[in-house]
Amino acid sequence: MRTGLILGAVLAGLALCAAAVSAFWTPHDITRMAIADKLLPPSGAHWLGTDHFGRDMLSMAMLGAQTSMAVALVAVAIGMALGVPLGLLAAARRGTWMDEVVMRGNDLVFAFPSLVIAILITAVRGPSAVNAMVAIGIFNIPVFARVTRGTALPIWVLDYVRAARVAGKGTALISLQHVLPNIAGLLIVQATIQFSLGILAEAGLSYVGLGAQPPTPSWGRMLAEAQTMMALAPHVAIIPGLCIVLTVLGLNLLGDGLRDALDPRLRVVR
């Protein structure tokens, strides 16, 4: 458990640091194209080589991390901001029409994958990173609503919640003071998992042209642009692919480690 948690924290931390540093510094200016230096292999001047426009791959990967992290973070924030209150409401009103409306609404959203939602939004507003955030965020809402409802239901039958009811506290106050703090750990774990899935979704949307648009770098679009140059310069595809794989792996390991650490049922008794 400890090994996975530490490894996940290191991998995720490296990606977050790269995204943060790229906001004010990159080794090279990616807006400057040097066709004479295109598709160079890794070297002292360009540690990860250059792409088909002569841009530095390390700088592109760092800025791509910024795009992927921003999209995934906002998408998770949208999912939590709307999904958690809906889940708390459904748990508090279990068996009522409110609970039924929330759960059937979740089923309706689940019927449309994030890619389909993105296509619908793009058809109206055009492809962009903002629309990718909205599409992934909409798909995250039912995920957090289901997790919140499922973990909150057992809390409502505990003695201290019943005592709070007897003391005259309302449903909303009980949800905020007693239910939410007891499920916060699992929600954090779920947010970590959805963060990794958001990075994958953003890469997929950018790969098909529905995510961040040029000149904004994106790991998914870097893969799409490199697919015709695999034989000539494999590093232009390997680098963004490794960025996606290692970041998602790190976040998944971090989520598993946090789950083991925060869920008392999974702790090993020594």
C-alpha positions as CSV (number, residue, x, y, z in Angstrom):
1,M,0.0,0.0,0.0
2,R,2.7,2.4,1.0
3,T,4.8,1.7,-2.1
4,G,1.9,2.3,-4.4
5,L,0.9,5.5,-2.6
6,I,4.4,6.9,-2.7
7,L,4.9,6.0,-6.4
8,G,1.6,7.4,-7.3
9,A,2.3,10.6,-5.4
10,V,5.7,11.0,-7.1
11,L,4.3,10.4,-10.7
12,A,1.3,12.7,-10.1
13,G,3.5,15.3,-8.4
14,L,5.9,15.4,-11.3
15,A,3.0,16.0,-13.8
16,L,1.5,18.7,-11.6
17,C,4.9,20.4,-11.2
18,A,5.5,20.3,-14.9
19,A,2.1,21.9,-15.5
20,A,2.7,24.6,-12.8
21,V,6.2,25.4,-14.0
22,S,5.1,25.7,-17.7
23,A,2.8,28.5,-16.7
24,F,5.8,30.8,-16.4
25,W,8.8,28.9,-18.0
26,T,9.6,26.4,-20.6
27,P,13.0,25.4,-22.0
28,H,12.0,26.8,-25.5
29,D,9.4,29.0,-27.0
30,I,6.9,26.8,-28.7
31,T,5.5,29.6,-30.8
32,R,8.7,29.8,-32.7
33,M,9.0,27.2,-35.5
34,A,12.3,26.0,-36.9
35,I,11.6,23.8,-39.9
36,A,15.3,23.2,-40.3
37,D,15.4,21.5,-36.9
38,K,12.2,19.3,-37.4
39,L,12.1,15.8,-36.1
40,L,15.4,15.9,-34.4
41,P,16.1,13.0,-31.9
42,P,16.8,13.7,-28.2
43,S,20.0,15.7,-27.8
44,G,21.7,18.2,-25.4
45,A,19.9,21.1,-27.1
46,H,16.5,19.4,-27.1
47,W,16.3,16.8,-24.4
48,L,13.2,15.1,-25.9
49,G,13.8,16.0,-29.5
50,T,11.7,18.2,-31.7
51,D,8.4,17.7,-33.6
52,H,7.5,18.2,-37.3
53,F,7.6,22.0,-36.9
54,G,10.9,22.0,-35.1
55,R,9.3,22.8,-31.7
56,D,10.9,21.5,-28.5
57,M,9.1,18.3,-27.4
58,L,9.9,18.9,-23.7
59,S,8.3,22.3,-23.8
60,M,5.3,20.9,-25.7
61,A,4.9,18.1,-23.1
62,M,5.0,20.6,-20.2
63,L,2.4,22.8,-21.7
64,G,0.3,19.8,-22.7
65,A,0.4,18.8,-19.0
66,Q,-1.0,22.2,-18.2
67,T,-3.9,21.8,-20.6
68,S,-4.7,18.3,-19.5
69,M,-4.6,19.1,-15.8
70,A,-6.7,22.2,-16.2
71,V,-9.4,20.4,-18.2
72,A,-9.5,17.5,-15.8
73,L,-9.5,19.7,-12.7
74,V,-12.3,21.9,-13.8
75,A,-14.3,18.8,-15.0
76,V,-13.9,17.2,-11.5
77,A,-14.9,20.5,-9.9
78,I,-18.1,20.6,-12.0
79,G,-18.8,17.0,-11.1
80,M,-18.3,17.5,-7.4
81,A,-20.1,20.8,-7.2
82,L,-23.3,19.4,-8.7
83,G,-23.0,15.7,-8.1
84,V,-22.3,15.8,-4.3
85,P,-25.4,17.9,-3.4
86,L,-27.6,15.8,-5.6
87,G,-26.3,12.6,-3.9
88,L,-26.8,14.1,-0.5
89,L,-30.3,15.1,-1.4
90,A,-31.1,11.6,-2.8
91,A,-29.8,10.0,0.3
92,A,-31.7,12.3,2.6
93,R,-34.9,11.7,0.7
94,R,-34.5,8.0,0.1
95,G,-37.5,6.4,-1.4
96,T,-39.2,9.6,-2.4
97,W,-39.8,11.2,-5.7
98,M,-36.7,13.4,-5.3
99,D,-34.5,10.3,-4.9
100,E,-36.2,8.8,-8.0
101,V,-35.7,11.9,-10.1
102,V,-32.0,12.1,-9.2
103,M,-31.3,8.5,-9.9
104,R,-33.2,8.4,-13.2
105,G,-31.4,11.6,-14.2
106,N,-28.1,9.9,-13.5
107,D,-29.2,7.0,-15.7
108,L,-30.0,9.4,-18.5
109,V,-26.6,11.0,-18.4
110,F,-24.9,7.6,-18.3
111,A,-26.7,6.7,-21.4
112,F,-24.6,9.2,-23.4
113,P,-20.8,8.8,-23.1
114,S,-18.7,11.9,-22.7
115,L,-17.5,11.7,-26.3
116,V,-21.1,11.9,-27.5
117,I,-21.9,14.8,-25.2
118,A,-18.8,16.6,-26.4
119,I,-19.9,16.1,-30.0
120,L,-23.3,17.6,-29.2
121,I,-21.8,20.6,-27.4
122,T,-19.2,21.1,-30.2
123,A,-21.9,21.0,-32.8
124,V,-23.5,24.0,-31.1
125,R,-20.5,26.0,-29.7
126,G,-17.5,24.6,-31.6
127,P,-14.5,22.6,-30.4
128,S,-12.4,24.0,-27.5
129,A,-10.9,23.1,-24.2
130,V,-13.8,24.9,-22.4
131,N,-16.3,22.7,-24.1
132,A,-14.2,19.6,-23.3
133,M,-14.3,20.7,-19.6
134,V,-18.1,21.0,-19.7
135,A,-18.6,17.7,-21.5
136,I,-16.4,15.7,-19.1
137,G,-17.8,17.6,-16.1
138,I,-21.4,16.7,-17.1
139,F,-20.4,13.0,-17.2
140,N,-18.8,13.4,-13.8
141,I,-22.0,14.6,-12.2
142,P,-23.8,11.2,-12.0
143,V,-20.6,9.5,-10.9
144,F,-20.3,11.7,-7.8
145,A,-24.0,11.7,-7.2
146,R,-24.1,7.8,-7.1
147,V,-21.0,7.6,-4.9
148,T,-22.3,10.2,-2.5
149,R,-25.7,8.6,-2.3
150,G,-24.3,5.1,-1.8
151,T,-21.9,6.1,1.0
152,A,-24.3,8.5,2.7
153,L,-27.2,6.0,3.0
154,P,-25.6,4.0,5.8
155,I,-24.8,7.2,7.7
156,W,-28.5,8.2,8.0
157,V,-29.4,5.1,10.1
158,L,-26.6,5.7,12.7
159,D,-27.5,6.7,16.2
160,Y,-25.8,10.1,16.2
161,V,-27.8,11.1,13.1
162,R,-31.0,10.0,14.8
163,A,-29.9,12.1,17.9
164,A,-29.4,15.1,15.6
165,R,-32.9,14.7,14.3
166,V,-34.3,14.5,17.8
167,A,-32.4,17.7,18.7
168,G,-34.4,19.4,16.0
169,K,-31.7,19.7,13.2
170,G,-33.0,19.9,9.7
171,T,-32.1,17.6,6.8
172,A,-29.7,20.1,5.2
173,L,-27.9,20.8,8.4
174,I,-27.5,17.1,9.2
175,S,-26.1,16.4,5.7
176,L,-23.5,19.2,6.1
177,Q,-22.5,18.6,9.7
178,H,-22.7,14.8,10.1
179,V,-23.0,13.0,6.7
180,L,-20.6,14.9,4.5
181,P,-17.6,14.9,6.9
182,N,-17.9,11.1,7.2
183,I,-17.9,10.5,3.5
184,A,-15.4,13.2,2.5
185,G,-12.5,10.7,2.5
186,L,-14.2,8.5,-0.1
187,L,-15.1,11.5,-2.2
188,I,-11.5,12.6,-2.3
189,V,-10.5,9.1,-3.5
190,Q,-13.2,9.2,-6.2
191,A,-12.1,12.7,-7.2
192,T,-8.6,11.4,-7.7
193,I,-9.9,8.6,-9.9
194,Q,-12.1,10.9,-11.9
195,F,-9.1,13.2,-12.3
196,S,-7.2,10.5,-14.0
197,L,-10.2,9.6,-16.2
198,G,-10.6,13.3,-17.0
199,I,-7.0,13.3,-18.4
200,L,-7.8,10.3,-20.5
201,A,-11.0,11.8,-21.7
202,E,-9.3,15.1,-22.6
203,A,-6.6,13.3,-24.5
204,G,-9.3,11.3,-26.4
205,L,-11.3,14.4,-27.3
206,S,-8.2,16.3,-28.4
207,Y,-7.1,13.3,-30.5
208,V,-10.3,13.5,-32.5
209,G,-10.2,17.3,-32.7
210,L,-12.8,18.2,-30.1
211,G,-10.5,19.4,-27.3
212,A,-8.0,22.1,-27.1
213,Q,-7.3,23.8,-30.4
214,P,-4.0,25.0,-31.9
215,P,-1.8,26.6,-30.9
216,T,-2.6,25.4,-27.4
217,P,-0.6,22.2,-26.9
218,S,-2.4,19.0,-25.8
219,W,-1.1,15.5,-25.3
220,G,-4.0,14.0,-27.3
221,R,-3.4,16.3,-30.3
222,M,0.3,15.6,-30.1
223,L,-0.5,11.9,-30.5
224,A,-2.8,12.6,-33.4
225,E,-0.2,14.7,-35.2
226,A,2.5,12.1,-34.7
227,Q,0.6,9.1,-35.9
228,T,1.9,9.5,-39.5
229,M,5.5,9.9,-38.4
230,M,5.9,6.9,-36.2
231,A,8.4,5.2,-38.6
232,L,10.4,8.4,-39.2
233,A,10.5,9.8,-35.7
234,P,8.9,7.5,-33.1
235,H,9.8,9.9,-30.2
236,V,7.1,12.4,-31.3
237,A,4.4,9.8,-30.4
238,I,6.2,8.0,-27.6
239,I,6.7,11.1,-25.5
240,P,3.0,12.3,-25.2
241,G,1.9,8.7,-24.9
242,L,4.2,8.1,-22.0
243,C,3.1,11.4,-20.4
244,I,-0.5,10.2,-20.5
245,V,0.3,6.7,-19.3
246,L,2.5,7.7,-16.4
247,T,0.2,10.5,-15.2
248,V,-2.9,8.3,-15.3
249,L,-1.0,5.4,-13.6
250,G,0.3,7.8,-10.9
251,L,-3.2,9.1,-10.2
252,N,-4.7,5.6,-10.1
253,L,-2.0,4.4,-7.7
254,L,-2.5,7.6,-5.6
255,G,-6.2,6.9,-5.5
256,D,-5.8,3.3,-4.5
257,G,-3.3,4.3,-1.8
258,L,-5.6,7.0,-0.4
259,R,-8.5,4.6,-0.4
260,D,-6.6,2.1,1.7
261,A,-5.4,4.8,4.0
262,L,-8.8,6.6,4.5
263,D,-11.2,3.6,4.5
264,P,-11.0,1.9,8.0
265,R,-12.5,-1.3,6.6
266,L,-9.4,-1.8,4.4
267,R,-6.8,-1.1,7.0
268,V,-4.6,-4.1,8.0
269,V,-4.8,-4.7,11.7
270,R,-1.3,-5.3,13.1
